[in-house]
Amino acid sequence: MDERGIIREMYLKYWRYMIAKDADGLRSLMAKDYYLMHMTGVKQPAEVFLKGLLDGTFNY
């Protein structure tokens, strides 16, 4: 598989995990220094992002 195929597969996995609220699956794709940068400029560490996803605070 070429680089585009790998990226496509990771993107598809990411959204499957998001829809399923699968924190372990998402963690498997994240680097140790992962953070989410919102369009508002808010920077969230991985665990803050995952907590919001799992407890319904954020609607993705």
Secondary structure, DSSP 8 states (H G I E B T S, - for coil): --HHHHHHHHHHHHHHHHHHT-HHHHHHHS-TT-EEE-TTS-EEEHHHHHHHHHHTSS--
